[in-house]
Amino acid sequence: MDTTTLHFGPFAWCPLRRQLIADGARPVNLGARAFDLLGVLLDNRDRVMSKGDLIDRVWPDTVVEDNNLSVQVSMLRKVLGDSAIATIPGRGYKWTLPVEAPPPPGASVPRRAKPSIAVLPLANLSGAPGQDYFADGLAEDIVASLSRSPWIFVVASPSSLQFRDQQLAPAAVCRVLGVQYLLRGSVRRSEQRLRIAVELIDGDGDAVVWAERHDRPLADLFEVQDDIAARIVGALEPAFLQREEQRAVTRSARDLPQWDLLMRARWHYWRSTQRHSLEARQLLEQAIRLQPADGAALSLLAFSLATEVWSGWAADPKATALEARQLATRAVAIDDRDAFAHFALAVTLLSFGELDASIAEQRRALALYPHFAAAAAELGRLLAFSGDTDEGCRLIHQAMIDSPTDPRRALWIFSLGIACFVDRRYADAAAHARSAITLRRDWFFNHLLLASSLSHLDDNAAARQALAEGLRLLPTLSLSALRAGHPFRRDADRARYIDGLHAAGWTLPGAPS
């Protein structure tokens, strides 16, 4: 039997591991005879195989009836589709699907435009071959999670497995697989500890972009596996994309492919100033003109426009909010399984006061991409504004653990402050506001939270100073902009917040008297 991993449709056949993998990560449950029959058909895919030949190869030492073969063929068709195996009347069966084998070592695959990564098999340093399954399972869980991100192309696990025992340089592996980055690492199980080390390598120059180590008690093997995978993915995705954004903005603006436009837009968007927001919007509009059905660009533009609304930057907030909602709705219609599209739609719904619908969309995003830290934190923020502060804080803390370098970390700390404010723990709310200000002094709402919290603590001088800084950053602050960015479910909570701002001196037109 050929021992090379073969690909056909959404499947990868891995004879050495005796696995059939679907969609890059999901093992398919096949019986031993069905797996052997699949292997024989693939090995002889250029010719018709008689029933006698198939029986001799699949049941070499057993006398069986033709019906046994028919049952196994039927089982394979249920899994692979009716068109995978053709019945040739009077002759037998023939494999019919196109099959691709991975390129041999030293060959190269053209680099993809979309940022791409391969997760190599993690080295088992435990000294016990029986622990290979844990290392492989962790790597496959990372692949499955990263595959749900709309920003990244991830090579399917079977393609990466061919490099388990090869000592090629990272740049050479990148050339073979056609990727920009590699994630590699090791797993060591020692007594009651589990030690995992991983690093992200840029294939251009073999530079280590990011590295992380985990040392955990081995109390619950699989719970530890899921937890570590979540934290690796949460830390890896921001590091990966920040490098891609930096790479994009250093290139010439001429002849940029659509994905570079998108990366440049992300780089500007995360700077979170009005000037950078306008730059991001222009780049995203260019990207959408090149690819009108690109869900990632549609979603990010929707997200950016929604930010303009609650930041008070939009010249026509109602029209901007409607455009954002329409873009996000288009992105969801293009791919209902795109977690970021649901995330963006949830954000746009807040401009229309649809808090419950927004919460439902964030839960949908998390169901599609359980390691989506930004969705967990945003859901936590909405729950904090809703008064469900326990679950809200739990989700926000989990997001901060899973994605410690996320560019919106200051917003997540602000959200913890909102939860404290809703619970009337004003000193804690002020402490969180100050922590958020340390990270993002240029975000006006951090100063507003501090001002309102200090007012309720009767620290009036400090409250006035905090409000003055917030209004310096956003002199056009209106009540409608405040409500868009602060979706309190209960009128009483919103009134307490605004009362605190009144006490600090907020008398702008639009504020209630």
Salt bridges, closest charged atoms under 4 A:
ASP23 OD2 - ARG26 NH2 3.56
ASP36 OD1 - ARG18 NH1 3.12
ASP136 OD1 - ARG164 NH2 2.87
GLU140 OE2 - ARG17 NH2 2.40
GLU199 OE2 - ARG184 NE 2.76
ASP202 OD2 - ARG243 NE 2.93
ASP202 OD2 - ARG247 NH2 2.46
ASP204 OD1 - ARG111 NH2 3.77
GLU212 OE2 - HIS214 NE2 2.94
ASP215 OD1 - ARG193 NE 3.06
ASP215 OD2 - ARG195 NE 3.51
ASP227 OD2 - ARG216 NH1 2.60
ASP227 OD1 - ARG231 NE 3.38
GLU244 OE2 - ARG247 NH1 2.87
GLU245 OE2 - ARG266 NE 2.66
ASP260 OD1 - ARG251 NH1 2.53
GLU285 OE2 - ARG281 NE 3.34
GLU308 OE1 - ARG281 NH1 3.32
GLU323 OE1 - ARG281 NH2 3.43
ASP336 OD1 - HIS342 NE2 3.23
ASP336 OD2 - ARG364 NH2 2.84
GLU354 OE2 - ARG325 NH1 2.88
ASP356 OD1 - ARG489 NH2 2.71
GLU361 OE1 - HIS342 ND1 2.61
GLU378 OE2 - ARG381 NH2 2.87
GLU391 OE2 - ARG363 NH1 3.37
GLU391 OE2 - ARG394 NH2 3.90
ASP428 OD2 - ARG425 NH1 2.66
ASP442 OD2 - ARG440 NH2 2.68
GLU469 OE2 - ARG472 NH2 2.65
ASP491 OD1 - ARG494 NH1 3.10
ASP493 OD2 - ARG490 NE 2.81
ASP493 OD1 - ARG496 NH2 2.82
